[in-house]
C-alpha cells in the first residue's frame, strides 16, 4: 500500500459504529513545520465524523455524492498542507473494515464502473496498485496508457518494470493495463485478472488459444482475404502501421480448426534482408477472435501499439482483443449509423459474438465445465492482493486452466 506523502493528513471513519480505531488522525513528520491551522482542521474533521457516527448521522464523506467514493467502502480524508487541499477517497485497508461486516462488491456492471474501482485501487497515496494513466504519452495514432507496478511478485522480476499498453480507446487501454499489472504482481503467468468473470475468462481463453496455435501446424489454406480484408478497423490500423508509422510488416490469418468460428491473426515485422536463413521476423501483434476480420484488426492494432510505444524487445503482451467488449457495450446505446468502422459499433458487434467465441475456444482448448468456476469466497481477513481484487468485484483466476 502506498504511504501518505509528506505534509499529508489521513482521517478515516466508519459511520456504522463508534470505535476509536476506526477514526485515525496522523501527520507524517517532515523537515518543515506544519501550520497549526492544518492540524486543527484535521482534528476537527476527525471529531466531526466521530460525532456523526455517535449520533448515527450520515457520514460527512458521503454528503457531497462524490462519484469517486465506492458504495459500502469506508472513506478516508487525505489532506495536504502544501498546497492546502483535502479530498475523500475510498479506504482500501489493510484493516479497512471489521471481519463481521466485510464488504464484497459485485462485479462492475459496465466499463465506467470498472474504471471507478481502478481509480480507487490506483490512488497514488493509499492505493495498492499502480494507476494506468496516459501520462505524457502521445495519444495518436493509438491511445496509450502506462503504469509501473509498485513491487514485483516474489520469484519473478527482481525490479519493477514500466508497462505500456494501447487500445481502440483510452478507457479500454487503461482496463487492459490494470489487469496486466495486477497479473504481474500476482505472478504473471499463474493468474488471469478480469473486471468480471466473462472478461477474465475471455482473456484466459485467448491467451491459451494463442499459445496453442503458435505451435500448431497450419496445413490448411488460410481464409480467403477477399472475405475479411475489407474490415474497416483492419484497414485503419493496417494503414496506420505500414503507412503512417512506415513499419514493414506482413499479416497472416489462420482458422483455429475446421468449421470453427475462431481465428488467429499474426503481424510480424518483415526482416530487412528476407530470404533463406532468416527467421519470420519479430512478432508485433496477434489476436484470437470470432471472425478473420476482427482477428486481423486486433492484431494490427496490437502491432501499432508495439510500434508506437517502442516496447522493449518489441514483444507484445498476450492477446486480449474483444474480451472487454461486453463491458464497454453494456448500457451504451448504438446509433443506427454506427457500423464497425466506428469504435462503438465495432464493440457492440464484438460483444454479440463474445459468448459464442468463448464457448468455441473452451471446446477446442479447454477442460472441465464450460462455465467459469465460481472462486471460493476468501477468508474475511484475507487482505492479500487477490483477496482485495475479489472484494472489489474483480475476478482472479488462479491459473489459465481455471478459466477453461
Buried (B, 14 or more C-beta within 10 A) or exposed (E): EBEBEBBBBBBBBBBBEBEEEBBEBEBEEEEEEBEEEBBEBBBEBBEBBBEBBEEEEEBBBEEEEEEEBBEEBBBBBBBBBEEEEBBBBBBBBEEBBBEEEBEEBEBBEBBBBBBBBBBBBBBEBBBBBBBBBBEEBEEEBBBBBBBEBBEBBEEEEEEBEEBBBBBBBBBBBBBBBBBBBBBBBBBEEBBBBBBBBBBBBBBBBBBBBBEBBEEEEEEEEBBEEEEBBEBBBBBBBBBBBBEEBEBEBBBBBBBBBEEBBBBBBBBBBBEEEEEEEEEEBBBBBBBBBBBBBBBBBBBBBBBBBBBBBEBEEBEBBBBBBBBBBBBBBBEBEBEEEBEBEBBBBBBBBBBEBBEEBBBBBBEBBBEEEEEBBEBEEBEBEBBEBBBBBBBBBBBBBBEBEBBB
